[in-house]
Amino acid sequence: MLRLDPKKITLTLQEKQTFERMQKKAMSAILHATSLAYSGHPGGSLSSLDLLLVTYALSDISPENFSSANRDRVVVSHGHISPAVYTVLSQYGFFPEEEMILNFRKTGSKFAGHIEHTTKGIEWSTGNLGQGLSAACGMALAQKRQNINRKVFAFMGDGEQQKGQITEACRFAVKYKLNNLIAIIDVNRFQIGGATKEIMDQDLAGLYKALQWNVLEIKNGHDHEEIFSALQKAKQLENTEKPTLLLAHTFMGNTIPFMHDICDFHGKPCSDDEHNVALEHLNLPNRLDTLRSKKSQLPFKSSPPEKEEAFELKINRGEPIIYGTDVSTDNRSAYGAALADLGKLNNHTDLNTKLVGFSCDLEGSVKMSSFRKNSPEFFFEGGIQEHNTSVVAGALSKENFQVFFSTFGVFGVDEVYNQQRLNQFNETNLKTVCTHLGLSVGEDGPTHQNLDYIGLLKNIFDYKVFIPADPNQTDAMIRYVAGVYGNIFIGMGRAKTPIISNENNLPFFGKDYTFEPGKADVLRKGSDATIVSYGPLVVHALEAAEKLQTEEGLSVTVLNMGSVIPLDTQAIIQAAQKTKVIVSLEDHHVDTGVGSMIGNVLAQNKLAISFKPLGVDRFSSSGESSELYKDHGLDTDSVVKTLLDLRKSI
């Protein structure tokens, strides 16, 4: 292990010799790990190795300070170079090298094929290329806002520069003057399909200069002295208020003769004969047979990765804003009012957790203007760059900030599904609040009518989804999620929503209401049938129940399923057992929303009842939301007819 004085100008002969020894040891570990696993990415690992070794030697990162906010950060975007990252971390004391080699890519291991943050020393789970620079931007932004004088180093491959999200991140870094951010591109000129120049050529220096970055070049990315000098120069450029890029020219496979400057070993290990040739070239022992013997004696499944502990949230949730039954407003305005109130309560006090808002050119539409006015230093406009913004916001949310990211549903879920998925992998704390869901968007037409958000998000394990029925429940949900850790989606339409009342004509979600995840709200009690709904169609469910009572003498239970995920399965089971008839009503794709979830509950519990899911069964058109609901059979009269038809089949 080598730690360098950050004030040094040049390397001593002894330090150069130490780097050479560390390099050979790490090259051996990379080759043994990938050959033992019969898979992996040795070529790129060997090309990035020297850059990693010198960067960690210059960085204030250690096993002892890794849980401290006051540390440098290293984000590796091209996560397939995990063998190099793991072996460098092992040399800096994070874990024993042989433990990594034996468990690399093993079932249940913390040493996954692409780096995972559950391994100590790894900041961010990567592998889907183009994500790392955005995450690094979030970390650098957190340091800026917390007045932490540290650096964030973002490693990337040259092939992944083809990703558009990287350009988004570059612009964001310049806008917010992230001069504590140093990006390092391993220019080995190859990607899995061949030469980068032939697949999708780019002028990387020209691109980053055009995006107003400082650009430095490392002609030999395997020369430890040159890497050291470039990093020191980059660290001194922070007074320019610009981020800095180091373009490091390396060779795929480093010095290994049959791998040198060849793309074949980007994603495949050496054969046993090749492995032996490589170790002979390094003049190091071939331990492959010994390691295979040791691995054969290990349990089938290795010890599980380490789980992170969520930071403690100290949020003043304040008092709810109660909207009377005579008030006419929309859920998004209630969201904006609640967020602004939370900002006033928390962003100008000594509480350790601050509220942050992100939007993408839709601040007014998603009603974040009041929050921005009251907490300008905690609001970030990401531009029309949803991919970058969702990852920046996710990374920032792990740094003792409670982050709200707001845009339209089609942009906050559909467009950035993979980014949301990776945020969950990284155990972030992002609250995605999306407006303009479903047919309620009306005249904006089918491109903006987000109808599949539940179907998508329920594929992400442990991701929560809440949909408020009216402004009062919106306020309650926003205050609830502000005080809990985790990734949560809160969705709403665009139109004004009537205040839901109880049978005494008082606000149902009044001052005594407390939102509970996984618990349905029983808006009306009945014994003849049940209507399950959420969001803007709860009003239609209540109207249908009242009409059935008045015209048919039927008492109908109305369940508001505001907590979509987790779903209140017990409420469904009890309704099925009691009423024998259930209609679900939702402004969502009929096959992937709450209706499908209810169907699963009924099937799994062997409940044979009359059940009909009502939802959107095709792309719609532009028009008033009330007309669109009628066209899709989601209006009050259609619900009444469906329920009566079901009762006939009992």
N, C-alpha and C positions, 0 to 999 in steps of 0.2 A: 504494500500500500504506500502511495506517495501523495503527500499533501504539499502543495506549492504555496509560497507566500504570495498573496495577491499583489504585492508591491514589487515583485521581482521583474527584471527586464529581460534577462536571458537565463537559460538553463545551464546548470553546472554539468561537468562531465559525469559526475556521479549520478545526477538526476537523469541524464540521457541514458546511461547504462541501466538504471532502474526501470525506465520505461521500456527498454528493449527486452528486459527479463519479463516484465509484466505482459508485454505483447506476445512473446513466445508461449508463455503459460496460458494466456487467454486463447490463442489460436489452437492450442492442443485441446482445451476444454470445448471449444466450439465444434471441432472435428469429432471429438469423442461423443459429445451430447447428440449430435445429429446422426452419426453412424449408429449409435446404440439405439436410438429411437426409430431408425430406418426412415426418417423423414425430417424435414426442416429446411432452413434456408442458410446454408453455410456461406454462399458466395457474397451476398450483401452484408452478412455479419462480419466477414473478414474485411470488407472494404470500409465499413464504418468504425471498426474497432479502435483504431488509433485516435480518431476524433473523440470517441467516448472516453478513452483512457485519460486524455489530457483535460477534457472538460471537467470530469469528476475530480481530478487532482486540483483544479483551480476553484472548484465550487464548495460552498459551505453546506455540504450535505453529508450526513452520517447516520448510522443506526440510532445514535443517541438523540439527535435533534430532529428526526424525521416527523415527529408529531407536532413540532413547533411551527407556528406561522412564520417565525423569523428565520427562514432558511432559503437558500437558492432552490430553484426547481429545474428539473430536466424532464421534458416531455419528448417522447420518441414516437413520432407519428407513423413511421413505417415499422409497425410492430412486429413484422415477420423477422426482424433482426434480433429477436428475443435471445438467441444463444449468446450474442455479443453483449447485450444488455445484462443478462444474468451473470455472465462470467466476470464482467467489470464490477458489478455489485458485490459479487462474492469476494473479489480482491479488496474491496473496501469494507469488508466485515459484515455485510448484511446477512449472509448465510454461508454455510460450508460449500465449497465448489463441488465436491463429490455428491453431496445431496442433490444439487441441481442436475448434474450429469445423469445420475441414476433415475431421476424422476422427471426428466424433460419429456413433455408430451404424454406422460403417464396418466391413466384414468384417475380423476380426482385430484391431480397434483396442482400445486400453486405455480408450477413452472409450465404454463400452457404454451402452445405453439406460437401464439401471438401474446404479447405482454398483457398482463392483467394487474389492475391496481391492488388486488388482494394479496399480491406479493410485496413484502416490505421493500421499499426503495423505488417502486413503480408509482408514478404520479397519476397516470391516466391509462385506462384500458384502450388499446388501439389495435388496428389491424385493417379496418375499413379505411382505406387511404383517403387523405385529404382532411382528416378531422383534427390532427394534432395541433396545428398552428392556431386554430380557433380556441382550443382548450388552453393553450399557452397564453393567448390574449386575455382570456378570463382570469387566469392566475396573475398575469402582469397587472391587469386592471385592479384586482383585489389589493395587490401590494401598493399600488399608487393611492388607492382610497384609504388604506390603513397606514400610510406613511412608513412603510417598511422598505428600507433601502437594500433590496436584494435583486438578483437577476433571475430571469426565466430563460432557459435555453430550449429551443425547439428544434429537434432533429427531424429531417425529412429526407426522402429519396428524391432523385431527379425525375423518375418516372411519374411519381404522384403529383408533380407540378402541373400535370394535365388536368387535374381536378379544378373545377371552377370555384369551389368553396375556399381554396387557398387564396385566390385573388380577392374574394370577399374579406377574408381575414386580414389581408395586407392593407386594404383600405381602412378597415376598422382600427388597426394598430396605429396608422398614421393620424387618423382623425383624433384619437384619444391620446396621442403623444406618448406611446408606450416605448420610451427610450430605454426601459429596463428589460426589453425583449431582444434576444439575440437568436436569430434563426440560422441553422447550419444545414446546408444541403450537401448530401453525399453524391457528388457527380461522378458515378462510376460508368455512366453512359449506356447502361443496359437495364432492361426490365424483363419480365418473364417471357415475353414474346420475341425478344431480340433487341437490336440496337434502338435506343430511344430516339435517335435521329431519324430512323426510318419509320418508326411507329407514329410518333407525333413530335416533331422537332419544335424546340422553343429556344428563344434567346432569353435565358434566365436573367442574366445581368441587365439586359435592356428592359425586361419586364419589371423587375424590382426597382430599377432606377426611375422608370416611368411612373411607378406607384409611390415614388418619393422616399424610398428607403435608402439608408447608407448601404453601400455594397463593397465588400472586401473580397479578395480572391486568395485562396490558398492553392498554389500551383501543385504542391505535392502533399496530398492529404494523409500520407504515411510518415511524413517528417515531423517528429514531435516538436522540434524547435520551431518550425514554421507555424505549426498549429498553435503552439503556445503564444508566439508573437502576435498572431492574428487575433486570438481571443483577448489578449491584453489590450490591443489597439481598439477592438470592438467595445470593450468595457469602458474605455476612455471617451467614447463618442456620445455618452449620454447627455452631454450639454447641448447636443444638436436638436434634442427633443424629437428625434426620429428613431424608429427601430432599425436594427442593423442585420444585414444578411452576410454570412460567410459562405462563399461558393468554394467547396473543397473538392479538388480533382483527385480521384482515387482509382483503384483498379479492382474490379470484381475478382474475388478470390485472393487478393493481396499477392503474396510472393509464391504461393503454391503453384508449381510449374503447369500442371494440367488443368488448373482452374483459372490461372491468371488471364484476366481480360476476356473471359468467355462467359456467356450468359447461361450456359447449360446448368450450372450449379446454383442458379438463383433460387430454385425451389426443390432441389433434390440433394440427398446426401451422397457421400462417396461410397463406392463399393468397398469391400474389405481390402482388395488389392490396392485400390487408389488410396484408401485410408493409410495403409502401410507406407506407400510411397510418400505421402504428405508428411507423416511423422519422421521418416528418414530425412526428408528435406529440412525439417526443423531441428534435426539431431536430438529428438526427444523420444522417450519410450512409448511404444504402442501398448496401451493398457486395455484394449478393447475386449480381449478374451476374459481378463480378470473382472472387468466391469460387467460383462454379460453374466458371468457366474454369480456375482453379487446381486444383480438385478433379478435373476431367476429365483432368488431366495426371498425377495421382498413380497409383502402382501399384494394381492391383486389390485387393491385400491390404496393409493398413498394417502397421507394425512391431508385433511382439507385445507384450502387456502385460509388466510387470516381474514376475518371480517372487520371492517372499520367500525369504530364507534362514532355514532352521530354526535355532532356538537350539541351542547345544551342551548335551547332557544329561550331567550329571555325577551318575550314580546308582550307589550301592553296591548291587549285586544280591545280595550275600551268598552263602551256601552253600545248596544245595537241601535241603529237608526230604524225606527218603526214607521212604516207607511200605512196610513189609515185606508179603510176600504173605499174612501172617496177619492183617493189619489190615483192619478193616471200617469204612469211612467214606465220605463222599460228596465229590464234586468241589468243591462250594461251600464245604465246611468247609476243604478244602485251599487254596482261593482265599483264604478269610479268614485262614488261618494265614500264608500267604505275604505277603499285603498287610500284616498286622500286623508281620511281621518286617522288611519293607522300610521301614515307617514308623519302627520303632525305629532302623534303621540310618541313615536319611537325614534325619529331621525334627528331630533334636536335635544336628546337627553344623553345620559351616560350609560344607557343600556347597551349591552355588548353586541346585540344583533340589530342590524339596520335593515330596513326594507328598501328594495331596489326594484325599479321598473324598467323593462325593455319593451320597445315596440319597433315595428318595421314600416315606417311611413304611414301608420294608421292611428296615430295618437288620438286624434279627435274622434274617430269612429269607434274606437274601443274605450273611450272615455277615460283616458289617462291624463288629460290636460290639467286637471286640478292637482293631481299628485305631482306632476312636473313643476307646476307653479310653486307648490309648497315645499317640494324637496328637489330643487333643480340639480343639486350635486349627486343625487341618487337616481336620476333618470338618464337612460341611454337610448339614443335613437340609432338603431342599427341599419337604417336604410332598407331598400328592397333587397335584403340579403338574409332571408330566413334561415338558410342552412348554417351560416356562420353564427348568426345571432342566437339560435337555439343552443349551440354548443358553448359559446361564450357565456351565456346566461347560466347554463348548467354548471360549468366549471366555477364560475363566481359563487354559485349557491353552496359550494363546499367550503367556502372561505369565511364562514360566519356572517353570511348575508342571507336574508330571506328574499328570494328573487321571484318576481312576477313577470312573466313574459306573455304579452297580449298581442293578438292579431286575429284575423278571420280563421274560421275552422279549417278551410281548405289549405291554408298556409301553415297553420300551427300543428296540424296532424298529418294530412296527406302529403304535403310537400316535404316535410321533415321527419317522416316516420323513422327512417334509419337513425337520424340524430337523436330522436326521443328514445329509441331502443338503446343506443349507446349510452345515453345519459343514465338510463336505468342500470345498465351494466356497471357504470361508474358510481352508483349509489349517490346521485346528486339530490338536490333539494329544490327542484324547480317546480313552481306553480304556473302551469300553462293555462291561462284564462282566455278562451276563444269566444268571440261573438260571431254573429251571422251564420248560425247553424241551420241546416235543414231548409225546408220549403218556406220557413218563416222569413227567409231572405227575400222571397217574392220576386220583385221585378228585376233583380240582378241576374236572374236566370240560372240555368243548370250548372254552369261552370263554377258558380259561387255557392251553390246549395250543397253544403257539406252533409252527406247522408251516410257516411261510413266510419265515423270516428270511433264508435264503440267497437265495431267489428275489427278495426285496426288495433286499438289500444288494448283490447282484451287478449291480444296475442303477446303482449309484453307482461311477463310475470310480475305480479305484485303492484302493478300500476293502478292507481285509484282513479275513478271517474265519477264526478258529481255533477248533476244537472238540476239547477234550482227551478222551482215552479213559479215563483213570483219575486218581486224586489225584496220582500222581507226575508225569504229563504236565501236569496242571493247574499244579503248582508251577513246572515248567520254563517253561511258556508265560507265566505271570504275571511271572516274573523276566526273561524275555526282553523282553516288551513294555514293562516298566518302564524299560528303557534305550534305547528307540528312539523316534524322532519319528514321528507320524502317527496317523491314525484307524484303530482296530482294534477289531473285535468278538470277544469270547471268550465262548462259550456253553456251558452245561451244564444237565443235568437237576436233579431234586430228590433222587432216590433214592440210596441207597448204591451204590457202584460197586466191583466186585472189582478188586483190584490185578492188572494185566496182567503176566504172567510170561513169561520166555523158556522155551526147551525144557529148561533146567536148573532150572526152578522158582524163578528169581531175578527180582526186579523188572526188567522190560524197560526201563523209563524210570528206571534207577538213577543212581548218582553219575557214571557216565561218559557219560550221555546228554546231548546238546545239541540243543535244538529248533532246526530250520531251516525258515523259511517256504519253501513250494514244494517240500518234500521229504516223500514218503510214508515211513512206517515199515513195513519188511518184517517182520511179526511171525512169519510162517511161510513157508517156501519149498516150492514144489511145482511139478509140471510138467503136471498134468492139468486144473486149473481155477484160477480166481482169485475170491476174494471181497473186495470193497472195502467198507470200512465206516468209521465214525467215531463218536465219542461213546459212548452207553450200549449200542449194539448191537454194538460190537466183541466183546464177550463172546460173543454169539450166533454171530458169525462164527467165532470160535476153536472154540467147541463144535461147530459144524457141520463144520469142517475135521477135527477129531479124530474125529467120528463117521463121516465119509466114509472116513477112513483106516482106522479099526478095522473097519467093517462092509463097506466096498466096495473097500478096498485102493487108494483114490485119494489121491494127494498133492496138496494144495491150497495155493496161495499165499494168504496173508491180508495185505492191505494196509490199514494204518490211515491214513486220509486226514485226519489232524488239521489239516493246513493245507488248508482248503477253498478259500480264495482267498488267495494264488495256488495253483492246483492243480498237482500233479506230473504233467504230461502225459506225460513220458517214462516214468514208471512204468506208466502205463496202456498206452502203446504197447508197451512191452516185455512186459507181461503178456499183452496180446492176441496178440502174435506168438509167444509161448512156449506159452501154454496153450489158446488158441482159444476159451475159455469164460470169461465174466465175469458174475458176479452182484454188483450193488451193493445194499447193505443200509443203510437210513437211517430214522431217526425224524423224517421230514420229508415235506412234500408231494412225492409221487413225480415230478411233472412239472417241478419247479422246483429240485430239489436237486442233489446230487452225481451222481445217476443221469443227469440230463439233461446235465450237464457232460461225463460220460464218453461219452454218446452223441454229443455234438458232436465230441469228440476222435477217436472212431472214424470218424465220417463224414468229417471234414476230412482224415484221413490214409488214407482209402479202405481201412479195415480191415474186411473182411467176416468177422465171427465170430458165435458164438452169445452173445447178450448179453441180460440181463433185469434191469431196475431194480426193486427192491423198496422200497416206501415207503408212505406213508399216502395213500389214494386217496379219502377222504371225511372229513367231520367225524365225530368219534368220540363217545364217551359217558363218563360217570364210571365208574371201576372201577380195580382194581389194574393197575399198568402191565404186569405179566406177562400178565394176561388180555387187556388191550388189544392187546399185541403179537401174541398168538395170534389174536385176532379179525381183525387186519389182515394176517395171514400173514407176520409178522416174527419169529416164534419160531424156535428152532433147527431143529425138524423141518420147518418150511415152507421154510427155506433149503436144507436137504438135498434135499427133494423137487424144488424148483425147479432146483437144479444138476444133479440126475440127469436130469430131463426135458430140460434143455438139451443134455446130452452125447449124448442119443439122437438129436438133430437134426444132429449133426456128420456 
